[in-house]
C-alpha cells in the first residue's frame, strides 16, 4: 500500500477513506478479494499446485493462502477445486 500511496502522492489514511467511500472495503480487504478471485480461477482452470497458486496470486506461503481462502469461502482450496473444476 505504501507504493500505491507514494505513486499517487496521497496518505494511507486518505487511500483508506477513498476505498471505504467508493467500494465499502479497506484496501487490504479489496486486495485479498482480488487474490482470492484469481485463485478461484486458477484452481478451476489449471493443474497448478495449491502452493504454486498461492505464490502466483501474491500470498507469502501456502498456509496463509489456505487459511485466507477458507475464511473467505468456508471451503479449502482443495475442496473448492474438487467441487468447481471444469464447471
C-alpha positions in Angstrom: 0.0 0.0 0.0 2.9 2.3 0.6 3.9 2.1 -3.0 0.4 2.9 -4.2 0.2 5.9 -1.8 3.6 7.1 -2.9 2.8 6.8 -6.6 -0.5 8.7 -6.1 1.1 11.1 -3.6 -1.6 10.5 -1.0 -1.5 9.3 2.6 -2.5 5.8 3.7 -5.4 7.2 5.7 -6.8 9.1 2.6 -6.5 5.9 0.5 -8.4 4.0 3.1 -11.1 6.7 3.2 -11.4 6.6 -0.6 -11.8 2.8 -0.6 -14.4 2.8 2.1 -16.4 5.5 0.4 -16.3 4.0 -3.1 -16.4 0.3 -2.5 -17.1 -0.2 1.2 -13.9 -2.2 1.6 -10.5 -1.4 3.0 -7.6 -1.5 0.5 -6.3 -4.6 2.3 -9.7 -6.4 2.0 -10.0 -5.4 -1.6 -6.6 -6.8 -2.4 -7.4 -10.0 -0.6 -10.7 -10.3 -2.5 -8.8 -9.9 -5.8 -6.3 -12.5 -4.9 -9.0 -15.0 -3.8 -10.9 -14.4 -7.0 -7.8 -15.0 -9.1 -7.0 -18.1 -7.1 -10.5 -19.5 -7.7 -10.0 -19.2 -11.5 -6.6 -20.9 -11.3 -8.0 -23.7 -9.1 -10.7 -24.4 -11.7 -8.7 -23.9 -14.9 -5.2 -25.2 -14.2 -3.4 -28.2 -12.7 -1.1 -25.9 -10.8 -0.4 -27.0 -7.2 -2.1 -25.1 -4.4 1.3 -23.8 -3.2 2.1 -22.6 -6.7 -1.2 -20.8 -7.0 -0.7 -19.2 -3.6 2.6 -17.7 -4.8 1.1 -16.7 -8.2 -1.7 -14.7 -6.6 0.6 -13.0 -4.0 0.4 -14.9 -0.8 3.7 -15.4 1.1 3.0 -19.1 1.7 0.5 -21.9 1.2 -0.6 -21.9 4.9 -1.6 -18.2 4.8 -3.3 -18.7 1.4 -5.3 -21.7 2.6 -6.4 -20.0 5.8 -7.4 -16.9 4.0 -9.2 -18.8 1.3 -11.1 -20.9 3.8 -12.1 -17.9 5.9 -13.4 -16.2 2.7 -15.3 -19.1 1.2 -15.7 -21.7 4.0 -14.0 -24.2 1.7 -10.4 -25.2 1.5 -8.7 -24.6 -1.9 -8.5 -28.4 -2.4 -12.2 -28.9 -1.8 -13.1 -25.8 -3.9 -11.1 -27.4 -6.8 -12.9 -30.7 -6.3 -16.3 -29.1 -6.5 -15.9 -26.5 -9.2 -13.2 -27.7 -11.5 -14.4 -27.9 -15.1 -17.9 -26.5 -14.3 
